[in-house]
């Protein structure tokens, strides 16, 4: 196949994404059945999930609130009246033969995300719906159905075709994931199916205003595969057109093993799904007071955090991205810094080296880390102020983890002279400066005055430093 550079001078891609976000709620979207990832197959089901006759759906208000929270964070308008519809299609993992979703009057509309590249990606709508079950294909050629996921709450976020390459698409998805995880509305774990992406892509001549025929790549399961699918489809569509062919609208799957897209069906339009209003669910009214209440719950969002970390904490892009991707560590780091931006790098290194090593080795989350951020800050400050050296700081850190004692108690128990040479040095220098005449004679070679200074320092420090440490320091300073 040709390279992407062979076509970029003549053609441009037009990309829109449909992102399915599994909302973090205790129960499913239209049934009180509890659900979570990883349970044994077909153990989280009920008559409503399986579409038994006579069962009626009820709306999960927690999912609605999380949908509103995401929508507001994506700068969307929230509709005061939102409606549910039935979308009909027939797959083994959809036992009712239809999916409850939203067609007209979705929950959220007219939002946008501003990318770091200064591009604005519009969000046309974000609507609530229920998930399908999961089909598992065996090596023997059988298809096994797990209905646990069936009915799980989804928010489908549909972008406008505002992206023109894989770089835009990945940045948009990264921003979207950061925002949603910061809201704790979803884990957005692609391996668990919490975040699934349908990719719509077409090509058109550079400078043209007429969009080409789009093809949809369904359920792409990783950012890397999204990038590869975009590159493949862009080259493939350009090549077909330049060879005199035409693009057929169809639905595709990404074959990662072969590195190609494969057709699964001709693309359906809305009328193929035979949408009709959900007769068992009346329109849902959302008050302005509820919208206002949820808006006040929005935390500091990733773009705001990123700007603060770069401008005030002086962290680089990689460090900033790490903290945004690990919000619990960012919360710990923020408390640890306590607005001390001068030493933010030092605090970051302690967090990302020593603390994370402990968390990994002990399979612990930061919320259960035994050292409070204020305590760790005091320890690191002792090193910064040269009251202890780095080696001693590490030993105290390990003792804090092992004993659970307070920092003050551990430091008070240190042997004299071990509190540190780094702390002793400025004290000796101030003493030498205090006794200038004797110090001048010492510099002129009167080495017996070393004993004089040892005695003075021991007396005035009340024995804090041992004589051998003082002698060693003075001899090294005087080179005797």
C-alpha positions in Angstrom: 0.0 0.0 0.0 1.1 3.6 -0.7 2.3 5.9 2.1 0.1 8.6 3.6 2.5 11.2 2.4 1.7 10.2 -1.2 -1.8 11.7 -0.8 -1.6 14.5 1.8 -0.7 17.1 -0.7 -4.0 16.5 -2.7 -6.5 15.1 -0.2 -7.6 15.7 3.4 -9.4 13.5 5.8 -12.7 14.5 7.4 -13.2 12.7 10.7 -15.9 12.5 13.3 -16.1 10.2 16.3 -18.9 8.5 18.2 -17.6 7.7 21.7 -19.5 5.3 23.9 -18.8 5.9 27.6 -20.0 3.4 30.2 -21.1 5.4 33.2 -20.0 4.5 36.7 -23.3 3.7 38.4 -24.3 0.9 40.8 -27.3 -0.2 38.7 -28.1 -0.5 35.0 -29.7 2.1 32.9 -33.4 1.0 32.9 -33.4 -1.7 35.6 -32.5 -1.9 39.3 -30.1 -4.8 38.6 -26.7 -4.2 40.0 -23.7 -4.7 37.7 -19.9 -4.5 37.6 -17.1 -5.7 35.4 -15.6 -9.1 35.8 -18.4 -11.1 37.4 -19.1 -14.6 36.1 -21.1 -14.6 32.8 -24.9 -14.2 33.0 -25.0 -13.6 36.8 -26.1 -9.9 36.6 -29.3 -10.3 34.7 -33.0 -10.0 35.4 -36.3 -10.2 33.5 -36.0 -6.6 32.3 -32.5 -7.1 31.0 -33.6 -10.2 29.1 -36.7 -8.5 27.7 -39.3 -10.7 29.2 -42.9 -9.8 28.3 -44.7 -7.5 30.8 -41.5 -6.0 32.2 -41.2 -2.2 32.3 -38.1 0.0 32.3 -37.3 2.7 34.9 -34.8 5.5 34.4 -31.5 5.4 36.5 -31.4 9.0 37.8 -27.7 8.6 38.8 -26.9 7.9 35.2 -28.9 11.0 34.1 -27.0 13.2 36.6 -23.6 11.8 35.4 -24.7 12.5 31.8 -25.6 16.1 32.7 -22.3 16.5 34.6 -20.3 15.3 31.5 -22.4 17.4 29.2 -21.9 20.6 31.2 -18.1 19.9 31.4 -18.1 19.6 27.6 -19.8 23.0 27.3 -23.1 21.5 26.1 -26.6 22.8 26.4 -28.8 20.6 28.6 -32.3 20.0 27.3 -35.0 20.6 29.9 -37.1 17.9 28.2 -35.3 14.8 26.9 -37.0 11.8 25.3 -36.2 8.1 24.9 -36.7 6.0 21.8 -36.5 2.4 20.6 -33.8 1.7 18.1 -34.5 -1.7 16.4 -31.9 -4.1 15.3 -31.5 -7.8 15.7 -28.3 -9.3 17.2 -28.0 -12.2 19.6 -26.6 -9.9 22.4 -29.6 -7.7 22.3 -32.4 -9.9 23.7 -35.3 -7.3 23.4 -34.6 -6.9 19.7 -34.3 -3.1 20.2 -32.1 -0.7 22.2 -33.5 2.1 24.4 -31.7 5.2 23.3 -32.4 8.8 22.4 -33.1 10.0 18.9 -34.6 13.4 19.0 -34.3 15.7 22.1 -31.1 14.1 23.4 -29.8 14.9 26.9 -27.0 17.2 25.7 -26.4 19.2 22.6 -24.1 21.9 21.0 -20.9 21.4 23.1 -17.2 21.6 22.2 -13.7 20.8 23.3 -10.8 23.1 22.7 -7.6 21.2 21.9 -4.1 22.1 22.7 -3.5 22.6 19.0 -5.9 25.5 19.1 -8.5 23.5 17.2 -12.1 23.5 18.4 -14.0 20.2 18.0 -17.8 20.6 18.2 -19.9 18.1 20.0 -23.3 17.8 18.2 -25.0 15.7 20.9 -24.5 13.4 23.9 -27.3 11.0 24.6 -28.1 8.2 27.1 -28.7 4.6 26.1 -28.3 1.1 27.3 -25.4 -1.2 26.4 -25.8 -4.5 24.5 -24.4 -7.8 25.8 -21.1 -9.3 24.8 -20.6 -12.0 22.2 -17.5 -14.2 22.7 -16.3 -16.2 19.7 -14.5 -19.5 20.6 -11.7 -21.2 18.7 -14.2 -24.0 17.9 -16.3 -21.5 16.0 -19.1 -21.1 18.6 -20.6 -17.8 19.7 -21.2 -17.5 23.5 -23.4 -14.7 24.8 -22.8 -12.9 28.2 -25.7 -10.7 29.1 -24.0 -9.1 32.2 -23.2 -5.9 30.3 -26.6 -5.8 28.7 -28.5 -2.7 29.9 -25.4 -1.0 31.4 -25.7 2.8 31.2 -24.0 4.5 28.3 -23.5 8.1 27.2 -22.8 8.3 23.5 -20.9 11.5 22.6 -21.1 12.4 19.0 -18.6 14.9 17.5 -18.9 17.0 14.4 -16.6 16.1 11.5 -14.1 18.7 12.7 -10.9 16.5 12.8 -8.6 16.2 9.8 -6.1 13.5 10.9 -5.1 10.9 13.5 -3.3 13.6 15.6 -6.6 15.6 16.0 -8.6 12.4 16.8 -6.1 11.2 19.4 -5.9 14.6 21.1 -9.7 14.9 21.2 -10.0 11.4 22.7 -7.3 12.1 25.2 -9.0 15.4 26.3 -12.4 13.7 26.5 -11.0 10.8 28.6 -9.2 13.2 30.9 -12.4 15.3 31.5 -14.6 12.3 32.1 -12.2 10.5 34.5 -11.7 13.8 36.4 -15.4 13.9 37.0 -15.3 10.3 38.2 -18.2 9.6 35.9 -16.5 6.6 34.2 -13.3 4.7 34.5 -12.8 5.0 30.7 -10.8 1.8 30.7 -10.8 0.6 27.0 -9.6 -2.9 28.0 -12.8 -3.3 30.1 -15.0 -1.7 27.4 -15.7 1.4 29.5 -14.7 3.5 26.4 -15.5 2.4 22.9 -15.0 4.4 19.7 -16.8 4.4 16.3 -14.7 6.2 13.7 -16.4 8.0 10.8 -14.0 9.0 8.0 -14.2 10.3 4.5 -11.8 12.1 2.2 -12.1 15.2 0.0 -9.8 17.2 -2.2 -7.9 19.9 -0.3 -9.8 23.1 -0.4 -13.1 21.5 -1.3 -16.2 22.2 0.7 -18.1 19.0 -0.5 -17.8 16.1 1.9 -17.0 12.7 0.6 -18.8 9.4 1.3 -18.0 8.4 4.8 -17.2 4.9 6.1 -17.7 3.9 9.7 -15.2 1.7 11.6 -17.0 0.2 14.6 -15.8 -0.5 18.1 -12.2 0.4 17.9 -10.7 -0.7 21.2 -7.5 1.3 21.6 -6.0 4.7 20.8 -3.3 2.9 18.8 -5.8 1.0 16.7 -7.7 4.3 16.1 -4.6 5.8 14.7 -3.8 2.8 12.5 -7.4 2.6 11.2 -7.4 6.3 10.3 -4.1 6.0 8.4 -5.4 2.9 6.6 -8.8 4.3 5.6 -7.3 7.6 4.4 -4.8 5.8 2.1 -7.4 3.3 1.0 -10.1 5.8 0.1 -7.6 8.1 -1.7 -6.3 5.2 -3.7 -9.8 4.0 -4.7 -10.8 7.4 -5.9 -7.6 8.1 -7.8 -7.9 4.7 -9.5 -11.3 5.7 -10.8 -13.5 4.0 -8.2 -16.1 5.3 -5.8 -16.4 5.0 -2.1 -19.3 2.9 -0.8 -21.0 3.8 2.5 -20.5 0.8 4.7 -19.8 -0.3 8.2 -16.4 -1.8 8.9 -14.4 -3.5 11.6 -10.6 -3.0 12.2 -8.6 -6.2 11.8 -5.5 -5.5 13.9 -3.8 -8.7 12.9 -3.9 -7.9 9.2 -3.8 -4.1 9.6 -6.9 -3.6 7.4 -10.6 -2.7 7.7 -13.1 -5.3 6.8 -16.7 -4.7 5.7 -19.4 -6.2 7.9 -22.5 -4.6 6.3 -23.7 -1.8 4.2 -24.2 1.3 6.4 -27.7 1.7 7.8 -29.4 5.1 8.0 -31.8 6.2 10.7 -34.9 4.8 8.9 -33.3 1.4 8.8 -33.4 1.3 12.6 -37.2 2.1 12.7 -36.9 4.5 15.5 -40.0 5.1 17.5 -40.8 6.8 20.8 -40.3 4.5 23.8 -43.9 3.9 24.9 -43.0 2.8 28.4 -41.0 6.0 29.3 -42.5 9.4 29.3 -40.4 12.4 28.4 -37.9 13.2 31.2 -38.1 16.8 32.5 -34.9 18.3 33.9 -35.3 21.4 35.9 -32.9 24.4 35.8 -32.4 24.0 39.5 -31.0 20.5 39.0 -28.8 21.7 36.2 -27.5 24.5 38.4 -26.9 22.1 41.3 -24.9 19.7 39.1 -22.9 22.6 37.5 -21.7 23.6 40.9 -20.3 20.1 41.4 -17.9 20.3 38.5 -14.3 20.1 39.8 -11.3 21.9 38.3 -11.0 20.4 34.8 -7.9 19.1 33.1 -7.2 22.1 30.9 -7.3 24.4 33.9 -5.1 22.0 35.9 -2.6 21.7 33.0 -2.3 25.5 32.7 -1.7 25.8 36.5 0.9 23.0 36.6 2.8 24.5 33.7 2.7 28.1 34.8 2.8 27.9 38.6 4.3 24.5 39.4 6.7 24.8 36.4 6.3 21.1 35.5 7.0 20.0 31.9 4.4 18.4 29.6 5.2 14.8 30.5 5.0 15.6 34.3 1.7 17.5 33.8 0.2 14.7 31.7 1.2 12.1 34.4 -0.6 14.0 37.2 -3.7 14.6 35.1 -3.8 10.9 34.2 -3.5 10.0 37.9 -5.9 12.4 39.6 -5.6 10.8 43.0 -1.8 11.3 42.9 -2.4 14.9 41.8 -4.6 15.5 44.8 -1.8 14.2 47.1 0.8 16.3 45.3 -1.2 19.4 45.5 -1.5 19.1 49.3 2.1 18.2 49.6 3.2 21.3 47.7 1.0 23.6 49.8 1.4 26.4 47.2 5.2 26.1 47.5 6.0 26.4 43.8 9.7 26.9 44.4 10.2 23.3 45.4 7.5 21.7 43.2 10.1 19.7 41.2 11.6 18.2 44.3 8.2 17.2 45.6 7.2 15.7 42.2 10.4 13.5 42.2 9.7 12.2 45.7 6.1 11.4 44.7 6.9 9.7 41.4 9.9 7.8 42.5 9.7 6.8 46.2 6.0 7.0 46.8 5.0 5.2 43.6 7.6 2.5 44.2 5.9 1.8 47.6 2.4 1.8 46.0 3.5 -0.6 43.3 5.4 -2.9 45.7 2.5 -3.1 48.2 -0.3 -3.0 45.6 -1.7 0.0 47.6 -3.6 3.1 46.4 -2.5 6.5 47.4 -5.5 7.0 49.6 -4.1 4.3 51.9 -0.5 5.5 51.8 0.7 5.6 55.4 2.5 9.0 55.2 0.3 12.0 55.0 1.3 14.6 52.3 1.9 17.2 55.0 4.3 14.9 56.8 6.2 14.0 53.6 6.5 17.7 52.8 8.1 18.4 56.2 10.6 15.5 55.5 11.5 16.8 52.1 11.8 20.3 53.4 14.5 19.1 55.9 16.5 17.9 52.9 15.8 21.1 50.9 17.0 23.2 53.9 20.1 21.0 54.2 19.2 19.9 57.7 19.5 16.4 56.5 21.1 14.9 53.4 19.3 12.8 50.9 20.6 9.5 52.2 19.3 10.3 55.7 16.0 11.5 54.3 15.5 8.1 52.6 16.3 6.3 55.8 13.8 8.4 57.7 11.2 7.9 55.0 11.6 4.1 55.3 11.3 4.3 59.0 8.1 6.4 58.7 6.7 3.6 56.5 7.8 0.7 58.8 7.0 2.1 62.2 4.2 4.6 61.7 5.9 7.0 64.1 5.7 10.7 63.6 8.5 12.5 61.8 9.3 14.6 64.9 9.7 11.5 67.1 12.0 9.8 64.6 14.2 12.9 64.2 14.4 13.4 68.0 15.7 9.9 68.3 18.6 10.3 65.9 22.1 10.1 67.5 23.9 13.3 68.0 26.0 14.3 65.1 23.8 12.2 62.8 21.2 14.8 62.5 23.4 15.8 59.7 26.6 17.3 58.4 24.5 19.5 56.1 22.8 21.1 59.0 26.0 21.4 61.0 27.9 23.3 58.2 26.1 26.6 58.4 26.3 26.6 62.2 30.1 26.1 62.1 30.4 28.9 59.5 28.4 31.3 61.6 30.7 30.5 64.6 33.8 31.1 62.5 32.4 34.4 61.4 31.6 35.3 65.0 35.2 34.8 66.1 36.9 36.5 63.3 40.3 37.2 65.0 40.7 33.6 66.0 39.6 32.4 62.6 42.2 34.7 60.9 45.0 33.2 63.1 43.7 29.7 62.2 44.0 30.5 58.5 47.5 31.8 59.1 48.5 28.3 60.3 47.8 28.3 64.1 46.2 24.9 63.9 45.9 24.4 67.6 42.9 26.9 67.4 40.9 24.0 66.0 40.5 22.8 69.5 39.3 26.2 70.5 36.6 26.2 67.9 35.6 22.6 68.8 35.0 23.7 72.4 33.1 26.8 71.4 30.8 25.0 69.0 30.2 22.2 71.4 29.4 24.7 74.2 27.1 27.0 72.1 25.3 24.1 70.4 24.8 22.4 73.8 26.5 19.3 72.5 24.4 18.8 69.4 27.4 18.0 67.2 30.1 15.5 68.2 33.7 16.6 68.2 34.9 14.2 65.5 32.3 15.6 63.0 33.4 19.2 63.8 37.1 18.3 63.5 36.6 16.6 60.2 34.7 19.5 58.8 37.3 22.1 59.9 40.3 20.0 58.6 38.6 19.5 55.2 37.8 23.2 55.0 41.4 24.2 55.9 43.0 21.4 54.0 45.1 20.2 57.0 
